[in-house]
Amino acid sequence: MNWDRIEGNLKQLTGHAQQQWGKLTHDPLCVLAGQRDSLRGRIQERLGISRDDARQQLNDLRKRIKAFNRASY
């Protein structure tokens, strides 16, 4: 197991904790941030890529979704 995968596991754990805290405090932005962090950690762990690469992949995906939504209207 390489360090990128370990960091991914840790990011997933902290993301889940952040989601639970957001639910506890009724803070939807905290829940969303936790979901994002958890997803980034899952991508990092599964693909064995660096934190920056995982972040870039999520940013690229977000841009494609926005472009698709604009084209749908």
Biopython code that builds the backbone (N, CA, C, O; Angstrom):
import numpy as np
from Bio.PDB.StructureBuilder import StructureBuilder

atoms = [
    (1, "MET", "N", (0.849, -1.174, 0.000)),
    (1, "MET", "CA", (0.000, 0.000, 0.000)),
    (1, "MET", "C", (0.896, 1.240, 0.000)),
    (1, "MET", "O", (1.780, 1.372, 0.847)),
    (2, "ASN", "N", (0.669, 2.136, -0.941)),
    (2, "ASN", "CA", (1.496, 3.339, -1.000)),
    (2, "ASN", "C", (0.857, 4.485, -0.208)),
    (2, "ASN", "O", (-0.294, 4.392, 0.221)),
    (3, "TRP", "N", (1.608, 5.544, -0.024)),
    (3, "TRP", "CA", (1.152, 6.658, 0.802)),
    (3, "TRP", "C", (-0.054, 7.372, 0.207)),
    (3, "TRP", "O", (-0.876, 7.902, 0.954)),
    (4, "ASP", "N", (-0.181, 7.400, -1.113)),
    (4, "ASP", "CA", (-1.344, 8.041, -1.726)),
    (4, "ASP", "C", (-2.631, 7.322, -1.328)),
    (4, "ASP", "O", (-3.655, 7.959, -1.080)),
    (5, "ARG", "N", (-2.571, 6.017, -1.270)),
    (5, "ARG", "CA", (-3.751, 5.241, -0.859)),
    (5, "ARG", "C", (-4.058, 5.454, 0.622)),
    (5, "ARG", "O", (-5.222, 5.548, 1.010)),
    (6, "ILE", "N", (-3.029, 5.530, 1.435)),
    (6, "ILE", "CA", (-3.230, 5.774, 2.864)),
    (6, "ILE", "C", (-3.830, 7.158, 3.081)),
    (6, "ILE", "O", (-4.755, 7.321, 3.877)),
    (7, "GLU", "N", (-3.303, 8.153, 2.373)),
    (7, "GLU", "CA", (-3.864, 9.501, 2.474)),
    (7, "GLU", "C", (-5.314, 9.516, 2.011)),
    (7, "GLU", "O", (-6.144, 10.227, 2.577)),
    (8, "GLY", "N", (-5.618, 8.736, 0.988)),
    (8, "GLY", "CA", (-6.992, 8.646, 0.497)),
    (8, "GLY", "C", (-7.922, 8.075, 1.558)),
    (8, "GLY", "O", (-9.035, 8.565, 1.751)),
    (9, "ASN", "N", (-7.454, 7.029, 2.247)),
    (9, "ASN", "CA", (-8.261, 6.445, 3.322)),
    (9, "ASN", "C", (-8.512, 7.462, 4.435)),
    (9, "ASN", "O", (-9.626, 7.575, 4.946)),
    (10, "LEU", "N", (-7.476, 8.189, 4.797)),
    (10, "LEU", "CA", (-7.602, 9.198, 5.845)),
    (10, "LEU", "C", (-8.559, 10.311, 5.418)),
    (10, "LEU", "O", (-9.353, 10.792, 6.226)),
    (11, "LYS", "N", (-8.485, 10.718, 4.161)),
    (11, "LYS", "CA", (-9.367, 11.767, 3.653)),
    (11, "LYS", "C", (-10.818, 11.299, 3.674)),
    (11, "LYS", "O", (-11.721, 12.083, 3.971)),
    (12, "GLN", "N", (-11.045, 10.021, 3.359)),
    (12, "GLN", "CA", (-12.394, 9.483, 3.420)),
    (12, "GLN", "C", (-12.927, 9.524, 4.854)),
    (12, "GLN", "O", (-14.075, 9.897, 5.092)),
    (13, "LEU", "N", (-12.079, 9.138, 5.796)),
    (13, "LEU", "CA", (-12.474, 9.127, 7.201)),
    (13, "LEU", "C", (-12.819, 10.531, 7.690)),
    (13, "LEU", "O", (-13.842, 10.732, 8.345)),
    (14, "THR", "N", (-11.971, 11.495, 7.371)),
    (14, "THR", "CA", (-12.240, 12.867, 7.811)),
    (14, "THR", "C", (-13.474, 13.430, 7.098)),
    (14, "THR", "O", (-14.226, 14.210, 7.682)),
    (15, "GLY", "N", (-13.678, 13.039, 5.851)),
    (15, "GLY", "CA", (-14.864, 13.483, 5.122)),
    (15, "GLY", "C", (-16.143, 12.953, 5.755)),
    (15, "GLY", "O", (-17.131, 13.677, 5.878)),
    (16, "HIS", "N", (-16.119, 11.681, 6.155)),
    (16, "HIS", "CA", (-17.291, 11.105, 6.814)),
    (16, "HIS", "C", (-17.547, 11.791, 8.162)),
    (16, "HIS", "O", (-18.695, 12.057, 8.520)),
    (17, "ALA", "N", (-16.484, 12.071, 8.896)),
    (17, "ALA", "CA", (-16.631, 12.765, 10.182)),
    (17, "ALA", "C", (-17.220, 14.161, 9.964)),
    (17, "ALA", "O", (-18.079, 14.602, 10.728)),
    (18, "GLN", "N", (-16.760, 14.847, 8.931)),
    (18, "GLN", "CA", (-17.259, 16.186, 8.637)),
    (18, "GLN", "C", (-18.738, 16.135, 8.244)),
    (18, "GLN", "O", (-19.514, 17.015, 8.616)),
    (19, "GLN", "N", (-19.121, 15.108, 7.494)),
    (19, "GLN", "CA", (-20.531, 14.960, 7.125)),
    (19, "GLN", "C", (-21.395, 14.777, 8.369)),
    (19, "GLN", "O", (-22.446, 15.404, 8.506)),
    (20, "GLN", "N", (-20.943, 13.913, 9.271)),
    (20, "GLN", "CA", (-21.706, 13.656, 10.489)),
    (20, "GLN", "C", (-21.805, 14.912, 11.348)),
    (20, "GLN", "O", (-22.856, 15.189, 11.926)),
    (21, "TRP", "N", (-20.719, 15.670, 11.432)),
    (21, "TRP", "CA", (-20.744, 16.913, 12.196)),
    (21, "TRP", "C", (-21.740, 17.895, 11.574)),
    (21, "TRP", "O", (-22.480, 18.573, 12.286)),
    (22, "GLY", "N", (-21.753, 17.962, 10.259)),
    (22, "GLY", "CA", (-22.692, 18.852, 9.584)),
    (22, "GLY", "C", (-24.134, 18.445, 9.836)),
    (22, "GLY", "O", (-25.003, 19.302, 9.998)),
    (23, "LYS", "N", (-24.393, 17.148, 9.869)),
    (23, "LYS", "CA", (-25.747, 16.675, 10.168)),
    (23, "LYS", "C", (-26.115, 17.012, 11.607)),
    (23, "LYS", "O", (-27.250, 17.394, 11.892)),
    (24, "LEU", "N", (-25.160, 16.870, 12.503)),
    (24, "LEU", "CA", (-25.396, 17.144, 13.916)),
    (24, "LEU", "C", (-25.698, 18.621, 14.158)),
    (24, "LEU", "O", (-26.564, 18.966, 14.962)),
    (25, "THR", "N", (-24.973, 19.486, 13.453)),
    (25, "THR", "CA", (-25.138, 20.927, 13.647)),
    (25, "THR", "C", (-26.121, 21.538, 12.648)),
    (25, "THR", "O", (-26.345, 22.748, 12.655)),
    (26, "HIS", "N", (-26.698, 20.710, 11.802)),
    (26, "HIS", "CA", (-27.639, 21.164, 10.769)),
    (26, "HIS", "C", (-26.988, 22.183, 9.835)),
    (26, "HIS", "O", (-27.593, 23.191, 9.469)),
    (27, "ASP", "N", (-25.754, 21.899, 9.463)),
    (27, "ASP", "CA", (-25.004, 22.782, 8.564)),
    (27, "ASP", "C", (-24.834, 22.072, 7.224)),
    (27, "ASP", "O", (-23.933, 21.246, 7.076)),
    (28, "PRO", "N", (-25.689, 22.381, 6.242)),
    (28, "PRO", "CA", (-25.626, 21.674, 4.962)),
    (28, "PRO", "C", (-24.311, 21.897, 4.212)),
    (28, "PRO", "O", (-23.870, 21.017, 3.473)),
    (29, "LEU", "N", (-23.683, 23.054, 4.389)),
    (29, "LEU", "CA", (-22.410, 23.294, 3.707)),
    (29, "LEU", "C", (-21.312, 22.387, 4.259)),
    (29, "LEU", "O", (-20.444, 21.931, 3.515)),
    (30, "CYS", "N", (-21.353, 22.133, 5.543)),
    (30, "CYS", "CA", (-20.383, 21.230, 6.160)),
    (30, "CYS", "C", (-20.601, 19.801, 5.655)),
    (30, "CYS", "O", (-19.641, 19.068, 5.419)),
    (31, "VAL", "N", (-21.851, 19.417, 5.494)),
    (31, "VAL", "CA", (-22.162, 18.084, 4.968)),
    (31, "VAL", "C", (-21.632, 17.953, 3.546)),
    (31, "VAL", "O", (-21.021, 16.941, 3.202)),
    (32, "LEU", "N", (-21.863, 18.970, 2.718)),
    (32, "LEU", "CA", (-21.386, 18.934, 1.330)),
    (32, "LEU", "C", (-19.861, 18.900, 1.258)),
    (32, "LEU", "O", (-19.291, 18.175, 0.442)),
    (33, "ALA", "N", (-19.209, 19.676, 2.104)),
    (33, "ALA", "CA", (-17.747, 19.674, 2.123)),
    (33, "ALA", "C", (-17.223, 18.299, 2.525)),
    (33, "ALA", "O", (-16.226, 17.826, 1.980)),
    (34, "GLY", "N", (-17.889, 17.670, 3.465)),
    (34, "GLY", "CA", (-17.487, 16.324, 3.875)),
    (34, "GLY", "C", (-17.674, 15.314, 2.765)),
    (34, "GLY", "O", (-16.845, 14.422, 2.585)),
    (35, "GLN", "N", (-18.765, 15.450, 2.013)),
    (35, "GLN", "CA", (-18.993, 14.545, 0.885)),
    (35, "GLN", "C", (-17.928, 14.729, -0.183)),
    (35, "GLN", "O", (-17.440, 13.757, -0.760)),
    (36, "ARG", "N", (-17.570, 15.979, -0.442)),
    (36, "ARG", "CA", (-16.536, 16.261, -1.434)),
    (36, "ARG", "C", (-15.204, 15.671, -1.004)),
    (36, "ARG", "O", (-14.511, 15.043, -1.805)),
    (37, "ASP", "N", (-14.839, 15.872, 0.268)),
    (37, "ASP", "CA", (-13.583, 15.343, 0.771)),
    (37, "ASP", "C", (-13.568, 13.822, 0.751)),
    (37, "ASP", "O", (-12.552, 13.205, 0.434)),
    (38, "SER", "N", (-14.692, 13.233, 1.087)),
    (38, "SER", "CA", (-14.788, 11.775, 1.068)),
    (38, "SER", "C", (-14.626, 11.236, -0.347)),
    (38, "SER", "O", (-13.938, 10.238, -0.560)),
    (39, "LEU", "N", (-15.254, 11.890, -1.307)),
    (39, "LEU", "CA", (-15.127, 11.472, -2.701)),
    (39, "LEU", "C", (-13.692, 11.628, -3.186)),
    (39, "LEU", "O", (-13.164, 10.755, -3.873)),
    (40, "ARG", "N", (-13.064, 12.743, -2.826)),
    (40, "ARG", "CA", (-11.671, 12.948, -3.230)),
    (40, "ARG", "C", (-10.775, 11.863, -2.633)),
    (40, "ARG", "O", (-9.874, 11.356, -3.300)),
    (41, "GLY", "N", (-11.027, 11.518, -1.389)),
    (41, "GLY", "CA", (-10.249, 10.458, -0.747)),
    (41, "GLY", "C", (-10.467, 9.110, -1.403)),
    (41, "GLY", "O", (-9.535, 8.320, -1.550)),
    (42, "ARG", "N", (-11.710, 8.850, -1.797)),
    (42, "ARG", "CA", (-12.012, 7.576, -2.453)),
    (42, "ARG", "C", (-11.315, 7.492, -3.810)),
    (42, "ARG", "O", (-10.773, 6.447, -4.169)),
    (43, "ILE", "N", (-11.331, 8.586, -4.559)),
    (43, "ILE", "CA", (-10.640, 8.619, -5.851)),
    (43, "ILE", "C", (-9.145, 8.405, -5.646)),
    (43, "ILE", "O", (-8.515, 7.627, -6.363)),
    (44, "GLN", "N", (-8.591, 9.098, -4.667)),
    (44, "GLN", "CA", (-7.160, 8.994, -4.388)),
    (44, "GLN", "C", (-6.786, 7.571, -3.986)),
    (44, "GLN", "O", (-5.769, 7.044, -4.436)),
    (45, "GLU", "N", (-7.599, 6.955, -3.146)),
    (45, "GLU", "CA", (-7.300, 5.601, -2.686)),
    (45, "GLU", "C", (-7.431, 4.588, -3.817)),
    (45, "GLU", "O", (-6.543, 3.759, -4.014)),
    (46, "ARG", "N", (-8.524, 4.648, -4.554)),
    (46, "ARG", "CA", (-8.777, 3.639, -5.588)),
    (46, "ARG", "C", (-7.781, 3.713, -6.729)),
    (46, "ARG", "O", (-7.344, 2.687, -7.249)),
    (47, "LEU", "N", (-7.422, 4.936, -7.121)),
    (47, "LEU", "CA", (-6.520, 5.086, -8.255)),
    (47, "LEU", "C", (-5.063, 5.143, -7.838)),
    (47, "LEU", "O", (-4.172, 5.010, -8.677)),
    (48, "GLY", "N", (-4.808, 5.340, -6.544)),
    (48, "GLY", "CA", (-3.430, 5.429, -6.064)),
    (48, "GLY", "C", (-2.709, 6.650, -6.612)),
    (48, "GLY", "O", (-1.530, 6.587, -6.962)),
    (49, "ILE", "N", (-3.437, 7.766, -6.681)),
    (49, "ILE", "CA", (-2.851, 8.992, -7.221)),
    (49, "ILE", "C", (-2.649, 10.001, -6.096)),
    (49, "ILE", "O", (-3.140, 9.812, -4.984)),
    (50, "SER", "N", (-1.931, 11.059, -6.394)),
    (50, "SER", "CA", (-1.637, 12.067, -5.378)),
    (50, "SER", "C", (-2.881, 12.895, -5.063)),
    (50, "SER", "O", (-3.864, 12.877, -5.804)),
    (51, "ARG", "N", (-2.815, 13.614, -3.959)),
    (51, "ARG", "CA", (-3.920, 14.474, -3.530)),
    (51, "ARG", "C", (-4.227, 15.529, -4.583)),
    (51, "ARG", "O", (-5.391, 15.806, -4.869)),
    (52, "ASP", "N", (-3.183, 16.115, -5.156)),
    (52, "ASP", "CA", (-3.386, 17.155, -6.166)),
    (52, "ASP", "C", (-4.029, 16.594, -7.424)),
    (52, "ASP", "O", (-4.887, 17.242, -8.024)),
    (53, "ASP", "N", (-3.624, 15.395, -7.829)),
    (53, "ASP", "CA", (-4.233, 14.771, -9.006)),
    (53, "ASP", "C", (-5.708, 14.464, -8.768)),
    (53, "ASP", "O", (-6.537, 14.662, -9.656)),
    (54, "ALA", "N", (-6.033, 13.982, -7.575)),
    (54, "ALA", "CA", (-7.433, 13.696, -7.244)),
    (54, "ALA", "C", (-8.248, 14.980, -7.247)),
    (54, "ALA", "O", (-9.369, 15.004, -7.757)),
    (55, "ARG", "N", (-7.697, 16.041, -6.685)),
    (55, "ARG", "CA", (-8.384, 17.334, -6.665)),
    (55, "ARG", "C", (-8.610, 17.834, -8.086)),
    (55, "ARG", "O", (-9.680, 18.352, -8.403)),
    (56, "GLN", "N", (-7.605, 17.678, -8.939)),
    (56, "GLN", "CA", (-7.728, 18.127, -10.331)),
    (56, "GLN", "C", (-8.796, 17.326, -11.067)),
    (56, "GLN", "O", (-9.558, 17.889, -11.853)),
    (57, "GLN", "N", (-8.858, 16.030, -10.821)),
    (57, "GLN", "CA", (-9.883, 15.216, -11.473)),
    (57, "GLN", "C", (-11.281, 15.648, -11.050)),
    (57, "GLN", "O", (-12.194, 15.692, -11.875)),
    (58, "LEU", "N", (-11.455, 15.966, -9.768)),
    (58, "LEU", "CA", (-12.757, 16.447, -9.313)),
    (58, "LEU", "C", (-13.104, 17.796, -9.929)),
    (58, "LEU", "O", (-14.252, 18.026, -10.309)),
    (59, "ASN", "N", (-12.132, 18.683, -10.030)),
    (59, "ASN", "CA", (-12.383, 19.983, -10.659)),
    (59, "ASN", "C", (-12.762, 19.816, -12.121)),
    (59, "ASN", "O", (-13.673, 20.488, -12.605)),
    (60, "ASP", "N", (-12.072, 18.924, -12.831)),
    (60, "ASP", "CA", (-12.400, 18.664, -14.235)),
    (60, "ASP", "C", (-13.816, 18.108, -14.375)),
    (60, "ASP", "O", (-14.563, 18.503, -15.270)),
    (61, "LEU", "N", (-14.175, 17.184, -13.477)),
    (61, "LEU", "CA", (-15.511, 16.608, -13.510)),
    (61, "LEU", "C", (-16.569, 17.674, -13.264)),
    (61, "LEU", "O", (-17.593, 17.710, -13.947)),
    (62, "ARG", "N", (-16.321, 18.541, -12.287)),
    (62, "ARG", "CA", (-17.267, 19.618, -11.985)),
    (62, "ARG", "C", (-17.457, 20.532, -13.192)),
    (62, "ARG", "O", (-18.579, 20.943, -13.490)),
    (63, "LYS", "N", (-16.369, 20.851, -13.887)),
    (63, "LYS", "CA", (-16.461, 21.711, -15.070)),
    (63, "LYS", "C", (-17.262, 21.036, -16.179)),
    (63, "LYS", "O", (-18.065, 21.683, -16.853)),
    (64, "ARG", "N", (-17.042, 19.730, -16.368)),
    (64, "ARG", "CA", (-17.794, 19.015, -17.402)),
    (64, "ARG", "C", (-19.279, 18.961, -17.076)),
    (64, "ARG", "O", (-20.118, 19.081, -17.969)),
    (65, "ILE", "N", (-19.608, 18.782, -15.798)),
    (65, "ILE", "CA", (-21.015, 18.742, -15.394)),
    (65, "ILE", "C", (-21.662, 20.099, -15.613)),
    (65, "ILE", "O", (-22.787, 20.177, -16.105)),
    (66, "LYS", "N", (-20.956, 21.180, -15.251)),
    (66, "LYS", "CA", (-21.497, 22.526, -15.476)),
    (66, "LYS", "C", (-21.720, 22.786, -16.966)),
    (66, "LYS", "O", (-22.751, 23.331, -17.359)),
    (67, "ALA", "N", (-20.749, 22.395, -17.790)),
    (67, "ALA", "CA", (-20.883, 22.596, -19.234)),
    (67, "ALA", "C", (-22.061, 21.782, -19.783)),
    (67, "ALA", "O", (-22.799, 22.257, -20.647)),
    (68, "PHE", "N", (-22.230, 20.572, -19.283)),
    (68, "PHE", "CA", (-23.332, 19.736, -19.729)),
    (68, "PHE", "C", (-24.666, 20.360, -19.333)),
    (68, "PHE", "O", (-25.611, 20.374, -20.122)),
    (69, "ASN", "N", (-24.737, 20.873, -18.114)),
    (69, "ASN", "CA", (-25.984, 21.500, -17.648)),
    (69, "ASN", "C", (-26.316, 22.745, -18.464)),
    (69, "ASN", "O", (-27.483, 22.995, -18.766)),
    (70, "ARG", "N", (-25.306, 23.521, -18.818)),
    (70, "ARG", "CA", (-25.545, 24.710, -19.645)),
    (70, "ARG", "C", (-26.029, 24.319, -21.036)),
    (70, "ARG", "O", (-26.904, 24.974, -21.602)),
    (71, "ALA", "N", (-25.457, 23.249, -21.582)),
    (71, "ALA", "CA", (-25.833, 22.808, -22.912)),
    (71, "ALA", "C", (-27.234, 22.213, -22.927)),
    (71, "ALA", "O", (-27.887, 22.211, -23.971)),
    (72, "SER", "N", (-27.708, 21.710, -21.794)),
    (72, "SER", "CA", (-29.026, 21.094, -21.709)),
    (72, "SER", "C", (-30.144, 22.095, -21.794)),
    (72, "SER", "O", (-31.246, 21.773, -22.239)),
    (73, "TYR", "N", (-29.866, 23.315, -21.368)),
    (73, "TYR", "CA", (-30.928, 24.332, -21.360)),
    (73, "TYR", "C", (-31.099, 24.845, -22.713)),
    (73, "TYR", "O", (-31.942, 25.712, -22.943)),
]
sb = StructureBuilder()
sb.init_structure("model")
sb.init_model(0)
sb.init_chain("A")
sb.init_seg("    ")
for serial, (resi, resn, name, xyz) in enumerate(atoms, 1):
    if name == "N":
        sb.init_residue(resn, " ", resi, " ")
    sb.init_atom(name, np.array(xyz, "f"), 0.0, 1.0, " ", f" {name:<3s}", serial, name[0])
structure = sb.get_structure()
